[in-house]
Amino acid sequence: MKDTKIYQPLWQKYRPVIISIMKLAAEPQEYQLSKHEFEAIGDREKAGYTFNLEIKNGVVVNNIEGTAVARDLFAVLKTSKTALELMNNHNFKINLTKDFKFKIQSY
């Protein structure tokens, strides 16, 4: 598994917003991210930046091995006491769409 951590600074920037919407995620939440920020960091034009991330009991349950964007997001979330608490007490489905909509829902 390639672990470059190139997206971690970007996710760190958005961490406060992501944690805020995680708290509201009993209802589906959406946040518009900036395409140019991802393109400035990575070269994934062909593969894209989209991902699906499913977290149950604080553990990723789907395969995110092939997407550094999702791996780096989870790594940044694990650095937050609040996010860890939320992930341990709720299950989350998180995804990033082709048009850079960040979507999150807890269940």
Secondary structure, 3 states (H helix, E strand, C coil): CCCCCCCHHHHHHHHHHHHHHHHCCCCCEEEECCHHHHHHHCCCCCCCCCEEEEEECCEECCCCCCCHHHHHHHHHHCCCHHHHHHHHHCCEEEEECCCCEEEEEEC
